Amino acid sequence: MHHLKYSVLPDNYAVCRLAPDAVVPDWGLESCGFCSVTHAHNELSIVCPEKQVPPEIKSERGWFCLRLEGPFPFSQSGVLASFIGPLSTGGIPIFAISTFDTDYVLIKTEFRESALLALREAGHELLTHL
């Protein structure tokens, strides 16, 4: 099992769904600590600070975001599994996003304390709140 270091990003986040043919809106790419845009055949998904999302946009709000301290080589297996395993065992739902260098795990804010406790008990180290 990997013992990982992670940080808590400062904003609350929203996961947004737009039509698959939508153009990525400016609010989805505003300067922020973290945002993710994914285009799939049936949707355009944007994760960004919830304060940037217009109220009429279909979204799930109220997530906080953890950033694993990478980079992790592509050949290294089990990194994300070792991090989310204790959360799963604790019944804490997550939304994970991987990038070239690292992983981000979003957790609903109502699970914040139990999630941080589960991660600490599993040996993962909280570095800082950014």
C-alpha positions as CSV (number, residue, x, y, z in Angstrom):
1,M,0.0,0.0,0.0
2,H,1.2,3.5,-0.9
3,H,1.3,6.2,1.8
4,L,0.7,9.3,-0.1
5,K,0.9,13.1,0.5
6,Y,-2.0,15.3,-0.5
7,S,-3.3,18.8,-0.3
8,V,-6.8,20.3,0.0
9,L,-7.5,22.9,-2.7
10,P,-9.1,26.1,-1.3
11,D,-12.4,26.3,-3.3
12,N,-15.6,24.3,-3.3
13,Y,-16.2,22.7,-6.7
14,A,-19.0,21.9,-9.1
15,V,-19.3,19.1,-11.6
16,C,-21.2,20.4,-14.6
17,R,-22.8,18.8,-17.6
18,L,-23.3,20.5,-20.9
19,A,-24.5,19.3,-24.3
20,P,-22.0,17.3,-26.3
21,D,-21.9,20.0,-29.0
22,A,-21.5,22.9,-26.5
23,V,-18.5,25.2,-26.8
24,V,-16.4,25.3,-23.6
25,P,-17.7,28.5,-21.9
26,D,-15.3,31.1,-20.6
27,W,-16.5,30.4,-17.0
28,G,-15.2,26.9,-17.4
29,L,-11.7,28.0,-18.1
30,E,-11.3,31.0,-15.8
31,S,-8.1,31.2,-14.0
32,C,-8.3,28.9,-11.0
33,G,-6.3,26.4,-9.0
34,F,-7.9,23.5,-10.8
35,C,-10.4,22.9,-13.5
36,S,-11.1,19.9,-15.8
37,V,-12.9,19.8,-19.1
38,T,-13.8,16.4,-20.6
39,H,-15.6,15.9,-23.9
40,A,-17.4,12.6,-24.5
41,H,-19.7,11.5,-27.2
42,N,-22.8,12.3,-25.1
43,E,-21.6,15.2,-22.9
44,L,-19.2,18.0,-22.1
45,S,-18.3,17.8,-18.5
46,I,-16.6,20.6,-16.6
47,V,-15.2,20.6,-13.1
48,C,-14.3,24.0,-11.7
49,P,-14.8,26.2,-8.6
50,E,-18.6,26.4,-8.1
51,K,-18.5,30.2,-7.7
52,Q,-17.7,30.4,-11.5
53,V,-20.8,28.4,-12.6
54,P,-23.9,30.3,-13.7
55,P,-27.0,29.2,-11.7
56,E,-28.8,27.9,-14.8
57,I,-26.1,25.3,-15.6
58,K,-26.9,21.7,-14.8
59,S,-24.4,20.9,-12.0
60,E,-23.7,19.0,-8.8
61,R,-22.2,21.5,-6.4
62,G,-20.6,21.2,-3.0
63,W,-17.4,19.2,-3.6
64,F,-14.0,19.8,-2.0
65,C,-10.9,18.7,-3.9
66,L,-7.8,16.8,-2.8
67,R,-4.7,16.9,-4.9
68,L,-2.3,14.0,-4.6
69,E,1.3,15.1,-4.6
70,G,2.7,13.6,-7.8
71,P,4.0,13.1,-10.3
72,F,3.5,9.4,-10.5
73,P,5.0,7.3,-13.3
74,F,2.5,5.7,-15.6
75,S,4.1,2.3,-14.7
76,Q,3.3,2.7,-11.0
77,S,0.1,0.8,-10.2
78,G,-2.3,1.1,-7.3
79,V,-1.7,4.7,-6.4
80,L,-5.2,6.0,-6.8
81,A,-6.6,2.7,-5.4
82,S,-4.6,3.0,-2.2
83,F,-5.9,6.5,-1.7
84,I,-9.6,5.9,-2.4
85,G,-9.7,2.5,-0.7
86,P,-10.1,3.9,2.8
87,L,-12.7,6.3,1.5
88,S,-14.7,3.5,-0.1
89,T,-14.4,1.4,3.1
90,G,-15.9,4.3,5.0
91,G,-18.8,4.7,2.6
92,I,-17.5,8.0,1.3
93,P,-18.4,8.7,-2.3
94,I,-15.8,10.2,-4.5
95,F,-15.3,11.7,-8.0
96,A,-11.7,11.1,-9.3
97,I,-9.9,12.9,-12.1
98,S,-6.4,11.9,-13.3
99,T,-4.0,14.2,-15.2
100,F,-0.6,13.5,-16.7
101,D,1.2,14.1,-13.4
102,T,-1.2,13.4,-10.6
103,D,-4.7,12.6,-9.4
104,Y,-7.5,14.7,-7.9
105,V,-10.2,13.4,-5.7
106,L,-13.4,15.3,-5.2
107,I,-15.5,14.5,-2.1
108,K,-18.9,16.1,-1.1
109,T,-18.4,18.6,1.6
110,E,-20.6,16.8,4.1
111,F,-18.1,14.0,4.2
112,R,-15.1,16.3,4.7
113,E,-14.2,15.4,8.3
114,S,-14.8,11.7,8.0
115,A,-12.8,11.6,4.7
116,L,-9.8,13.4,6.2
117,L,-9.9,11.1,9.2
118,A,-10.1,8.0,7.1
119,L,-7.1,9.1,5.0
120,R,-5.1,10.0,8.1
121,E,-5.9,6.6,9.7
122,A,-4.7,4.9,6.5
123,G,-1.3,6.6,6.8
124,H,-1.8,9.3,4.1
125,E,-0.3,12.8,5.0
126,L,-2.2,16.0,4.6
127,L,0.4,18.6,3.6
128,T,-1.5,21.9,3.6
129,H,-4.6,23.7,2.7
130,L,-3.7,25.6,-0.4
